[in-house]
Amino acid sequence: MDVRIGVTQTPKEIEMDLGDGADADAVARQVEEALGSESGVLWLTDRRGRRVGVPAAKVAYVEIDARQDNRKVGFGVAIPR
């Protein structure tokens, strides 16, 4: 499952792969809990075991993509004849 976190005052996103066994509903609840607290930090652990913490006050948006069937790899080029 992929998670993208937008952080205020920066154009870049934090992108994480939480692994196939991650539960999208549990991640959403974890995000809601962190955003609901005044001094909260959103902590997520990726599939390699790395932990990333984002201050809840700086989170602009969170996108949770639990579907793995929409991934596209590579690109195609049309060659005129």
PyMOL Python script that loads the backbone (N, CA, C, O; Angstrom):
from pymol import cmd

cmd.read_pdbstr("""\
ATOM      1  N   MET A   1       0.846  -1.161   0.000  1.00  0.00           N
ATOM      2  CA  MET A   1       0.000   0.000   0.000  1.00  0.00           C
ATOM      3  C   MET A   1       0.899   1.233   0.000  1.00  0.00           C
ATOM      4  O   MET A   1       1.863   1.314   0.761  1.00  0.00           O
ATOM      5  N   ASP A   2       0.575   2.173  -0.849  1.00  0.00           N
ATOM      6  CA  ASP A   2       1.321   3.420  -0.938  1.00  0.00           C
ATOM      7  C   ASP A   2       0.603   4.508  -0.158  1.00  0.00           C
ATOM      8  O   ASP A   2      -0.626   4.588  -0.153  1.00  0.00           O
ATOM      9  N   VAL A   3       1.403   5.351   0.506  1.00  0.00           N
ATOM     10  CA  VAL A   3       0.873   6.499   1.234  1.00  0.00           C
ATOM     11  C   VAL A   3       1.678   7.718   0.808  1.00  0.00           C
ATOM     12  O   VAL A   3       2.909   7.692   0.810  1.00  0.00           O
ATOM     13  N   ARG A   4       0.974   8.789   0.442  1.00  0.00           N
ATOM     14  CA  ARG A   4       1.617  10.052   0.104  1.00  0.00           C
ATOM     15  C   ARG A   4       1.130  11.102   1.079  1.00  0.00           C
ATOM     16  O   ARG A   4      -0.068  11.249   1.321  1.00  0.00           O
ATOM     17  N   ILE A   5       2.099  11.839   1.643  1.00  0.00           N
ATOM     18  CA  ILE A   5       1.772  12.863   2.626  1.00  0.00           C
ATOM     19  C   ILE A   5       2.262  14.196   2.100  1.00  0.00           C
ATOM     20  O   ILE A   5       3.449  14.363   1.821  1.00  0.00           O
ATOM     21  N   GLY A   6       1.350  15.143   1.966  1.00  0.00           N
ATOM     22  CA  GLY A   6       1.716  16.503   1.602  1.00  0.00           C
ATOM     23  C   GLY A   6       2.030  17.283   2.866  1.00  0.00           C
ATOM     24  O   GLY A   6       1.296  17.213   3.851  1.00  0.00           O
ATOM     25  N   VAL A   7       3.126  18.026   2.830  1.00  0.00           N
ATOM     26  CA  VAL A   7       3.555  18.803   3.989  1.00  0.00           C
ATOM     27  C   VAL A   7       3.442  20.282   3.635  1.00  0.00           C
ATOM     28  O   VAL A   7       3.831  20.695   2.543  1.00  0.00           O
ATOM     29  N   THR A   8       2.908  21.080   4.562  1.00  0.00           N
ATOM     30  CA  THR A   8       2.729  22.508   4.298  1.00  0.00           C
ATOM     31  C   THR A   8       4.067  23.188   4.054  1.00  0.00           C
ATOM     32  O   THR A   8       5.088  22.807   4.625  1.00  0.00           O
ATOM     33  N   GLN A   9       4.042  24.183   3.213  1.00  0.00           N
ATOM     34  CA  GLN A   9       5.176  25.033   2.869  1.00  0.00           C
ATOM     35  C   GLN A   9       6.321  24.296   2.189  1.00  0.00           C
ATOM     36  O   GLN A   9       7.473  24.721   2.283  1.00  0.00           O
ATOM     37  N   THR A  10       6.020  23.205   1.509  1.00  0.00           N
ATOM     38  CA  THR A  10       7.018  22.515   0.690  1.00  0.00           C
ATOM     39  C   THR A  10       6.305  21.869  -0.494  1.00  0.00           C
ATOM     40  O   THR A  10       5.224  21.305  -0.328  1.00  0.00           O
ATOM     41  N   PRO A  11       6.896  21.944  -1.688  1.00  0.00           N
ATOM     42  CA  PRO A  11       6.232  21.364  -2.859  1.00  0.00           C
ATOM     43  C   PRO A  11       6.389  19.844  -2.965  1.00  0.00           C
ATOM     44  O   PRO A  11       5.713  19.219  -3.782  1.00  0.00           O
ATOM     45  N   LYS A  12       7.245  19.253  -2.177  1.00  0.00           N
ATOM     46  CA  LYS A  12       7.486  17.816  -2.273  1.00  0.00           C
ATOM     47  C   LYS A  12       6.546  17.041  -1.367  1.00  0.00           C
ATOM     48  O   LYS A  12       6.049  17.555  -0.364  1.00  0.00           O
ATOM     49  N   GLU A  13       6.314  15.781  -1.748  1.00  0.00           N
ATOM     50  CA  GLU A  13       5.494  14.871  -0.959  1.00  0.00           C
ATOM     51  C   GLU A  13       6.399  13.837  -0.307  1.00  0.00           C
ATOM     52  O   GLU A  13       7.493  13.550  -0.793  1.00  0.00           O
ATOM     53  N   ILE A  14       5.926  13.289   0.793  1.00  0.00           N
ATOM     54  CA  ILE A  14       6.585  12.139   1.398  1.00  0.00           C
ATOM     55  C   ILE A  14       5.853  10.918   0.873  1.00  0.00           C
ATOM     56  O   ILE A  14       4.649  10.774   1.086  1.00  0.00           O
ATOM     57  N   GLU A  15       6.573  10.037   0.185  1.00  0.00           N
ATOM     58  CA  GLU A  15       5.966   8.831  -0.368  1.00  0.00           C
ATOM     59  C   GLU A  15       6.517   7.622   0.360  1.00  0.00           C
ATOM     60  O   GLU A  15       7.728   7.480   0.532  1.00  0.00           O
ATOM     61  N   MET A  16       5.608   6.748   0.789  1.00  0.00           N
ATOM     62  CA  MET A  16       6.003   5.555   1.522  1.00  0.00           C
ATOM     63  C   MET A  16       5.278   4.335   0.982  1.00  0.00           C
ATOM     64  O   MET A  16       4.113   4.415   0.594  1.00  0.00           O
ATOM     65  N   ASP A  17       5.970   3.213   0.960  1.00  0.00           N
ATOM     66  CA  ASP A  17       5.373   1.925   0.624  1.00  0.00           C
ATOM     67  C   ASP A  17       5.281   1.138   1.919  1.00  0.00           C
ATOM     68  O   ASP A  17       6.298   0.697   2.454  1.00  0.00           O
ATOM     69  N   LEU A  18       4.074   0.960   2.422  1.00  0.00           N
ATOM     70  CA  LEU A  18       3.876   0.294   3.703  1.00  0.00           C
ATOM     71  C   LEU A  18       3.829  -1.220   3.579  1.00  0.00           C
ATOM     72  O   LEU A  18       3.752  -1.917   4.591  1.00  0.00           O
ATOM     73  N   GLY A  19       3.873  -1.733   2.381  1.00  0.00           N
ATOM     74  CA  GLY A  19       3.827  -3.176   2.187  1.00  0.00           C
ATOM     75  C   GLY A  19       2.422  -3.649   1.883  1.00  0.00           C
ATOM     76  O   GLY A  19       1.446  -2.925   2.083  1.00  0.00           O
ATOM     77  N   ASP A  20       2.335  -4.868   1.398  1.00  0.00           N
ATOM     78  CA  ASP A  20       1.051  -5.420   0.973  1.00  0.00           C
ATOM     79  C   ASP A  20       0.145  -5.783   2.147  1.00  0.00           C
ATOM     80  O   ASP A  20      -1.075  -5.823   1.987  1.00  0.00           O
ATOM     81  N   GLY A  21       0.715  -6.046   3.318  1.00  0.00           N
ATOM     82  CA  GLY A  21      -0.079  -6.474   4.459  1.00  0.00           C
ATOM     83  C   GLY A  21      -0.672  -5.334   5.266  1.00  0.00           C
ATOM     84  O   GLY A  21      -1.394  -5.576   6.233  1.00  0.00           O
ATOM     85  N   ALA A  22      -0.384  -4.098   4.889  1.00  0.00           N
ATOM     86  CA  ALA A  22      -0.893  -2.949   5.646  1.00  0.00           C
ATOM     87  C   ALA A  22      -2.398  -2.806   5.443  1.00  0.00           C
ATOM     88  O   ALA A  22      -2.921  -3.077   4.362  1.00  0.00           O
ATOM     89  N   ASP A  23      -3.075  -2.381   6.490  1.00  0.00           N
ATOM     90  CA  ASP A  23      -4.525  -2.209   6.470  1.00  0.00           C
ATOM     91  C   ASP A  23      -4.845  -0.724   6.257  1.00  0.00           C
ATOM     92  O   ASP A  23      -4.478   0.112   7.082  1.00  0.00           O
ATOM     93  N   ALA A  24      -5.518  -0.401   5.167  1.00  0.00           N
ATOM     94  CA  ALA A  24      -5.821   0.991   4.825  1.00  0.00           C
ATOM     95  C   ALA A  24      -6.691   1.655   5.888  1.00  0.00           C
ATOM     96  O   ALA A  24      -6.499   2.832   6.193  1.00  0.00           O
ATOM     97  N   ASP A  25      -7.637   0.923   6.452  1.00  0.00           N
ATOM     98  CA  ASP A  25      -8.504   1.494   7.485  1.00  0.00           C
ATOM     99  C   ASP A  25      -7.713   1.800   8.756  1.00  0.00           C
ATOM    100  O   ASP A  25      -7.946   2.823   9.400  1.00  0.00           O
ATOM    101  N   ALA A  26      -6.789   0.928   9.116  1.00  0.00           N
ATOM    102  CA  ALA A  26      -5.963   1.162  10.302  1.00  0.00           C
ATOM    103  C   ALA A  26      -5.056   2.364  10.105  1.00  0.00           C
ATOM    104  O   ALA A  26      -4.848   3.147  11.032  1.00  0.00           O
ATOM    105  N   VAL A  27      -4.514   2.515   8.903  1.00  0.00           N
ATOM    106  CA  VAL A  27      -3.664   3.677   8.611  1.00  0.00           C
ATOM    107  C   VAL A  27      -4.491   4.953   8.666  1.00  0.00           C
ATOM    108  O   VAL A  27      -4.029   5.968   9.188  1.00  0.00           O
ATOM    109  N   ALA A  28      -5.705   4.914   8.136  1.00  0.00           N
ATOM    110  CA  ALA A  28      -6.578   6.093   8.178  1.00  0.00           C
ATOM    111  C   ALA A  28      -6.909   6.483   9.615  1.00  0.00           C
ATOM    112  O   ALA A  28      -6.927   7.668   9.950  1.00  0.00           O
ATOM    113  N   ARG A  29      -7.170   5.492  10.465  1.00  0.00           N
ATOM    114  CA  ARG A  29      -7.432   5.784  11.878  1.00  0.00           C
ATOM    115  C   ARG A  29      -6.207   6.386  12.558  1.00  0.00           C
ATOM    116  O   ARG A  29      -6.331   7.304  13.368  1.00  0.00           O
ATOM    117  N   GLN A  30      -5.028   5.870  12.229  1.00  0.00           N
ATOM    118  CA  GLN A  30      -3.785   6.388  12.792  1.00  0.00           C
ATOM    119  C   GLN A  30      -3.571   7.845  12.376  1.00  0.00           C
ATOM    120  O   GLN A  30      -3.138   8.667  13.183  1.00  0.00           O
ATOM    121  N   VAL A  31      -3.874   8.161  11.119  1.00  0.00           N
ATOM    122  CA  VAL A  31      -3.754   9.538  10.629  1.00  0.00           C
ATOM    123  C   VAL A  31      -4.734  10.441  11.368  1.00  0.00           C
ATOM    124  O   VAL A  31      -4.363  11.529  11.808  1.00  0.00           O
ATOM    125  N   GLU A  32      -5.979  10.001  11.509  1.00  0.00           N
ATOM    126  CA  GLU A  32      -7.004  10.793  12.202  1.00  0.00           C
ATOM    127  C   GLU A  32      -6.626  11.064  13.657  1.00  0.00           C
ATOM    128  O   GLU A  32      -6.828  12.171  14.157  1.00  0.00           O
ATOM    129  N   GLU A  33      -6.084  10.063  14.330  1.00  0.00           N
ATOM    130  CA  GLU A  33      -5.670  10.242  15.722  1.00  0.00           C
ATOM    131  C   GLU A  33      -4.549  11.264  15.835  1.00  0.00           C
ATOM    132  O   GLU A  33      -4.574  12.113  16.726  1.00  0.00           O
ATOM    133  N   ALA A  34      -3.561  11.192  14.939  1.00  0.00           N
ATOM    134  CA  ALA A  34      -2.440  12.128  14.976  1.00  0.00           C
ATOM    135  C   ALA A  34      -2.905  13.544  14.658  1.00  0.00           C
ATOM    136  O   ALA A  34      -2.453  14.501  15.286  1.00  0.00           O
ATOM    137  N   LEU A  35      -3.803  13.683  13.688  1.00  0.00           N
ATOM    138  CA  LEU A  35      -4.283  15.010  13.307  1.00  0.00           C
ATOM    139  C   LEU A  35      -5.217  15.601  14.356  1.00  0.00           C
ATOM    140  O   LEU A  35      -5.354  16.821  14.448  1.00  0.00           O
ATOM    141  N   GLY A  36      -5.854  14.753  15.139  1.00  0.00           N
ATOM    142  CA  GLY A  36      -6.783  15.222  16.155  1.00  0.00           C
ATOM    143  C   GLY A  36      -6.117  15.739  17.418  1.00  0.00           C
ATOM    144  O   GLY A  36      -6.752  16.410  18.230  1.00  0.00           O
ATOM    145  N   SER A  37      -4.837  15.429  17.585  1.00  0.00           N
ATOM    146  CA  SER A  37      -4.156  15.888  18.795  1.00  0.00           C
ATOM    147  C   SER A  37      -3.365  17.157  18.502  1.00  0.00           C
ATOM    148  O   SER A  37      -2.877  17.353  17.389  1.00  0.00           O
ATOM    149  N   GLU A  38      -3.244  18.007  19.502  1.00  0.00           N
ATOM    150  CA  GLU A  38      -2.564  19.301  19.345  1.00  0.00           C
ATOM    151  C   GLU A  38      -1.077  19.145  19.031  1.00  0.00           C
ATOM    152  O   GLU A  38      -0.555  19.802  18.130  1.00  0.00           O
ATOM    153  N   SER A  39      -0.410  18.285  19.767  1.00  0.00           N
ATOM    154  CA  SER A  39       1.040  18.156  19.604  1.00  0.00           C
ATOM    155  C   SER A  39       1.420  16.806  19.014  1.00  0.00           C
ATOM    156  O   SER A  39       2.515  16.302  19.261  1.00  0.00           O
ATOM    157  N   GLY A  40       0.508  16.218  18.228  1.00  0.00           N
ATOM    158  CA  GLY A  40       0.720  14.874  17.701  1.00  0.00           C
ATOM    159  C   GLY A  40       1.737  14.801  16.585  1.00  0.00           C
ATOM    160  O   GLY A  40       2.008  15.775  15.883  1.00  0.00           O
ATOM    161  N   VAL A  41       2.287  13.616  16.450  1.00  0.00           N
ATOM    162  CA  VAL A  41       3.193  13.303  15.357  1.00  0.00           C
ATOM    163  C   VAL A  41       2.634  12.078  14.661  1.00  0.00           C
ATOM    164  O   VAL A  41       2.279  11.097  15.315  1.00  0.00           O
ATOM    165  N   LEU A  42       2.552  12.126  13.341  1.00  0.00           N
ATOM    166  CA  LEU A  42       2.104  10.984  12.557  1.00  0.00           C
ATOM    167  C   LEU A  42       3.319  10.107  12.285  1.00  0.00           C
ATOM    168  O   LEU A  42       4.222  10.501  11.546  1.00  0.00           O
ATOM    169  N   TRP A  43       3.341   8.924  12.877  1.00  0.00           N
ATOM    170  CA  TRP A  43       4.436   7.982  12.685  1.00  0.00           C
ATOM    171  C   TRP A  43       3.961   6.841  11.795  1.00  0.00           C
ATOM    172  O   TRP A  43       2.936   6.219  12.074  1.00  0.00           O
ATOM    173  N   LEU A  44       4.705   6.564  10.719  1.00  0.00           N
ATOM    174  CA  LEU A  44       4.426   5.426   9.844  1.00  0.00           C
ATOM    175  C   LEU A  44       5.724   4.659   9.626  1.00  0.00           C
ATOM    176  O   LEU A  44       6.806   5.246   9.593  1.00  0.00           O
ATOM    177  N   THR A  45       5.608   3.342   9.479  1.00  0.00           N
ATOM    178  CA  THR A  45       6.763   2.482   9.244  1.00  0.00           C
ATOM    179  C   THR A  45       6.613   1.838   7.877  1.00  0.00           C
ATOM    180  O   THR A  45       5.589   1.220   7.588  1.00  0.00           O
ATOM    181  N   ASP A  46       7.638   1.980   7.025  1.00  0.00           N
ATOM    182  CA  ASP A  46       7.550   1.412   5.683  1.00  0.00           C
ATOM    183  C   ASP A  46       7.922  -0.066   5.695  1.00  0.00           C
ATOM    184  O   ASP A  46       8.236  -0.631   6.743  1.00  0.00           O
ATOM    185  N   ARG A  47       7.884  -0.673   4.532  1.00  0.00           N
ATOM    186  CA  ARG A  47       8.114  -2.114   4.430  1.00  0.00           C
ATOM    187  C   ARG A  47       9.539  -2.513   4.789  1.00  0.00           C
ATOM    188  O   ARG A  47       9.781  -3.683   5.086  1.00  0.00           O
ATOM    189  N   ARG A  48      10.485  -1.586   4.772  1.00  0.00           N
ATOM    190  CA  ARG A  48      11.872  -1.880   5.150  1.00  0.00           C
ATOM    191  C   ARG A  48      12.136  -1.652   6.635  1.00  0.00           C
ATOM    192  O   ARG A  48      13.245  -1.885   7.118  1.00  0.00           O
ATOM    193  N   GLY A  49      11.119  -1.199   7.350  1.00  0.00           N
ATOM    194  CA  GLY A  49      11.270  -0.965   8.773  1.00  0.00           C
ATOM    195  C   GLY A  49      11.694   0.446   9.143  1.00  0.00           C
ATOM    196  O   GLY A  49      11.932   0.727  10.317  1.00  0.00           O
ATOM    197  N   ARG A  50      11.792   1.334   8.170  1.00  0.00           N
ATOM    198  CA  ARG A  50      12.143   2.729   8.454  1.00  0.00           C
ATOM    199  C   ARG A  50      10.923   3.456   8.981  1.00  0.00           C
ATOM    200  O   ARG A  50       9.825   3.309   8.443  1.00  0.00           O
ATOM    201  N   ARG A  51      11.111   4.242  10.033  1.00  0.00           N
ATOM    202  CA  ARG A  51      10.013   5.015  10.623  1.00  0.00           C
ATOM    203  C   ARG A  51      10.141   6.464  10.191  1.00  0.00           C
ATOM    204  O   ARG A  51      11.227   7.043  10.208  1.00  0.00           O
ATOM    205  N   VAL A  52       9.011   7.036   9.804  1.00  0.00           N
ATOM    206  CA  VAL A  52       8.961   8.436   9.389  1.00  0.00           C
ATOM    207  C   VAL A  52       7.930   9.126  10.271  1.00  0.00           C
ATOM    208  O   VAL A  52       6.802   8.654  10.417  1.00  0.00           O
ATOM    209  N   GLY A  53       8.331  10.245  10.852  1.00  0.00           N
ATOM    210  CA  GLY A  53       7.431  11.030  11.689  1.00  0.00           C
ATOM    211  C   GLY A  53       7.209  12.399  11.079  1.00  0.00           C
ATOM    212  O   GLY A  53       8.164  13.079  10.703  1.00  0.00           O
ATOM    213  N   VAL A  54       5.959  12.804  10.982  1.00  0.00           N
ATOM    214  CA  VAL A  54       5.598  14.116  10.444  1.00  0.00           C
ATOM    215  C   VAL A  54       4.767  14.833  11.506  1.00  0.00           C
ATOM    216  O   VAL A  54       3.772  14.286  11.982  1.00  0.00           O
ATOM    217  N   PRO A  55       5.162  16.048  11.883  1.00  0.00           N
ATOM    218  CA  PRO A  55       4.337  16.782  12.848  1.00  0.00           C
ATOM    219  C   PRO A  55       2.930  16.978  12.283  1.00  0.00           C
ATOM    220  O   PRO A  55       2.767  17.434  11.152  1.00  0.00           O
ATOM    221  N   ALA A  56       1.926  16.633  13.071  1.00  0.00           N
ATOM    222  CA  ALA A  56       0.541  16.696  12.602  1.00  0.00           C
ATOM    223  C   ALA A  56       0.152  18.100  12.157  1.00  0.00           C
ATOM    224  O   ALA A  56      -0.667  18.253  11.251  1.00  0.00           O
ATOM    225  N   ALA A  57       0.717  19.111  12.772  1.00  0.00           N
ATOM    226  CA  ALA A  57       0.387  20.496  12.413  1.00  0.00           C
ATOM    227  C   ALA A  57       0.892  20.861  11.017  1.00  0.00           C
ATOM    228  O   ALA A  57       0.428  21.845  10.440  1.00  0.00           O
ATOM    229  N   LYS A  58       1.824  20.100  10.467  1.00  0.00           N
ATOM    230  CA  LYS A  58       2.401  20.393   9.152  1.00  0.00           C
ATOM    231  C   LYS A  58       1.806  19.542   8.030  1.00  0.00           C
ATOM    232  O   LYS A  58       2.167  19.726   6.868  1.00  0.00           O
ATOM    233  N   VAL A  59       0.904  18.616   8.354  1.00  0.00           N
ATOM    234  CA  VAL A  59       0.311  17.744   7.339  1.00  0.00           C
ATOM    235  C   VAL A  59      -0.737  18.521   6.563  1.00  0.00           C
ATOM    236  O   VAL A  59      -1.690  19.047   7.138  1.00  0.00           O
ATOM    237  N   ALA A  60      -0.550  18.591   5.231  1.00  0.00           N
ATOM    238  CA  ALA A  60      -1.516  19.259   4.362  1.00  0.00           C
ATOM    239  C   ALA A  60      -2.577  18.260   3.885  1.00  0.00           C
ATOM    240  O   ALA A  60      -3.765  18.582   3.865  1.00  0.00           O
ATOM    241  N   TYR A  61      -2.156  17.058   3.504  1.00  0.00           N
ATOM    242  CA  TYR A  61      -3.081  16.010   3.066  1.00  0.00           C
ATOM    243  C   TYR A  61      -2.389  14.658   3.155  1.00  0.00           C
ATOM    244  O   TYR A  61      -1.162  14.575   3.196  1.00  0.00           O
ATOM    245  N   VAL A  62      -3.191  13.605   3.182  1.00  0.00           N
ATOM    246  CA  VAL A  62      -2.691  12.236   3.177  1.00  0.00           C
ATOM    247  C   VAL A  62      -3.481  11.468   2.139  1.00  0.00           C
ATOM    248  O   VAL A  62      -4.712  11.479   2.157  1.00  0.00           O
ATOM    249  N   GLU A  63      -2.787  10.804   1.241  1.00  0.00           N
ATOM    250  CA  GLU A  63      -3.425   9.980   0.214  1.00  0.00           C
ATOM    251  C   GLU A  63      -3.030   8.535   0.465  1.00  0.00           C
ATOM    252  O   GLU A  63      -1.845   8.199   0.478  1.00  0.00           O
ATOM    253  N   ILE A  64      -4.031   7.679   0.665  1.00  0.00           N
ATOM    254  CA  ILE A  64      -3.797   6.258   0.916  1.00  0.00           C
ATOM    255  C   ILE A  64      -4.272   5.495  -0.306  1.00  0.00           C
ATOM    256  O   ILE A  64      -5.445   5.563  -0.673  1.00  0.00           O
ATOM    257  N   ASP A  65      -3.365   4.773  -0.931  1.00  0.00           N
ATOM    258  CA  ASP A  65      -3.686   4.009  -2.142  1.00  0.00           C
ATOM    259  C   ASP A  65      -3.494   2.532  -1.844  1.00  0.00           C
ATOM    260  O   ASP A  65      -2.376   2.022  -1.916  1.00  0.00           O
ATOM    261  N   ALA A  66      -4.571   1.848  -1.511  1.00  0.00           N
ATOM    262  CA  ALA A  66      -4.495   0.441  -1.149  1.00  0.00           C
ATOM    263  C   ALA A  66      -4.548  -0.475  -2.360  1.00  0.00           C
ATOM    264  O   ALA A  66      -4.215  -1.655  -2.253  1.00  0.00           O
ATOM    265  N   ARG A  67      -4.955   0.039  -3.497  1.00  0.00           N
ATOM    266  CA  ARG A  67      -5.068  -0.799  -4.699  1.00  0.00           C
ATOM    267  C   ARG A  67      -3.712  -0.967  -5.356  1.00  0.00           C
ATOM    268  O   ARG A  67      -3.034   0.020  -5.642  1.00  0.00           O
ATOM    269  N   GLN A  68      -3.314  -2.188  -5.596  1.00  0.00           N
ATOM    270  CA  GLN A  68      -2.029  -2.458  -6.235  1.00  0.00           C
ATOM    271  C   GLN A  68      -2.192  -2.739  -7.730  1.00  0.00           C
ATOM    272  O   GLN A  68      -1.196  -2.834  -8.447  1.00  0.00           O
ATOM    273  N   ASP A  69      -3.433  -2.872  -8.211  1.00  0.00           N
ATOM    274  CA  ASP A  69      -3.649  -3.233  -9.608  1.00  0.00           C
ATOM    275  C   ASP A  69      -3.558  -2.046 -10.559  1.00  0.00           C
ATOM    276  O   ASP A  69      -3.608  -2.240 -11.773  1.00  0.00           O
ATOM    277  N   ASN A  70      -3.428  -0.832 -10.053  1.00  0.00           N
ATOM    278  CA  ASN A  70      -3.386   0.328 -10.933  1.00  0.00           C
ATOM    279  C   ASN A  70      -1.966   0.808 -11.227  1.00  0.00           C
ATOM    280  O   ASN A  70      -1.787   1.860 -11.840  1.00  0.00           O
ATOM    281  N   ARG A  71      -0.965   0.058 -10.803  1.00  0.00           N
ATOM    282  CA  ARG A  71       0.417   0.461 -11.056  1.00  0.00           C
ATOM    283  C   ARG A  71       0.777   0.220 -12.513  1.00  0.00           C
ATOM    284  O   ARG A  71       0.409  -0.794 -13.106  1.00  0.00           O
ATOM    285  N   LYS A  72       1.495   1.166 -13.065  1.00  0.00           N
ATOM    286  CA  LYS A  72       1.963   1.034 -14.434  1.00  0.00           C
ATOM    287  C   LYS A  72       3.479   1.140 -14.418  1.00  0.00           C
ATOM    288  O   LYS A  72       4.049   1.996 -13.742  1.00  0.00           O
ATOM    289  N   VAL A  73       4.114   0.272 -15.162  1.00  0.00           N
ATOM    290  CA  VAL A  73       5.567   0.256 -15.194  1.00  0.00           C
ATOM    291  C   VAL A  73       6.011   0.529 -16.619  1.00  0.00           C
ATOM    292  O   VAL A  73       5.467  -0.031 -17.571  1.00  0.00           O
ATOM    293  N   GLY A  74       6.997   1.388 -16.755  1.00  0.00           N
ATOM    294  CA  GLY A  74       7.546   1.662 -18.069  1.00  0.00           C
ATOM    295  C   GLY A  74       6.731   2.695 -18.837  1.00  0.00           C
ATOM    296  O   GLY A  74       5.863   3.366 -18.280  1.00  0.00           O
ATOM    297  N   PHE A  75       7.028   2.806 -20.113  1.00  0.00           N
ATOM    298  CA  PHE A  75       6.328   3.743 -20.965  1.00  0.00           C
ATOM    299  C   PHE A  75       6.328   3.197 -22.378  1.00  0.00           C
ATOM    300  O   PHE A  75       7.116   2.314 -22.717  1.00  0.00           O
ATOM    301  N   GLY A  76       5.450   3.723 -23.185  1.00  0.00           N
ATOM    302  CA  GLY A  76       5.366   3.288 -24.577  1.00  0.00           C
ATOM    303  C   GLY A  76       5.605   4.458 -25.504  1.00  0.00           C
ATOM    304  O   GLY A  76       5.273   5.600 -25.185  1.00  0.00           O
ATOM    305  N   VAL A  77       6.178   4.168 -26.642  1.00  0.00           N
ATOM    306  CA  VAL A  77       6.452   5.215 -27.622  1.00  0.00           C
ATOM    307  C   VAL A  77       5.856   4.750 -28.956  1.00  0.00           C
ATOM    308  O   VAL A  77       6.125   3.645 -29.427  1.00  0.00           O
ATOM    309  N   ALA A  78       5.057   5.610 -29.536  1.00  0.00           N
ATOM    310  CA  ALA A  78       4.508   5.301 -30.857  1.00  0.00           C
ATOM    311  C   ALA A  78       5.542   5.691 -31.905  1.00  0.00           C
ATOM    312  O   ALA A  78       6.014   6.828 -31.933  1.00  0.00           O
ATOM    313  N   ILE A  79       5.887   4.745 -32.759  1.00  0.00           N
ATOM    314  CA  ILE A  79       6.869   4.995 -33.810  1.00  0.00           C
ATOM    315  C   ILE A  79       6.129   5.131 -35.142  1.00  0.00           C
ATOM    316  O   ILE A  79       5.510   4.176 -35.613  1.00  0.00           O
ATOM    317  N   PRO A  80       6.195   6.317 -35.744  1.00  0.00           N
ATOM    318  CA  PRO A  80       5.511   6.495 -37.035  1.00  0.00           C
ATOM    319  C   PRO A  80       6.217   5.681 -38.121  1.00  0.00           C
ATOM    320  O   PRO A  80       7.433   5.492 -38.094  1.00  0.00           O
ATOM    321  N   ARG A  81       5.423   5.213 -39.063  1.00  0.00           N
ATOM    322  CA  ARG A  81       6.000   4.437 -40.182  1.00  0.00           C
ATOM    323  C   ARG A  81       6.039   5.248 -41.431  1.00  0.00           C
ATOM    324  O   ARG A  81       6.489   4.762 -42.469  1.00  0.00           O
TER     325      ARG A  81
END
""", "prot")
cmd.dss("prot")
cmd.show_as("cartoon", "prot")
cmd.util.cbc("prot")
cmd.orient("prot")
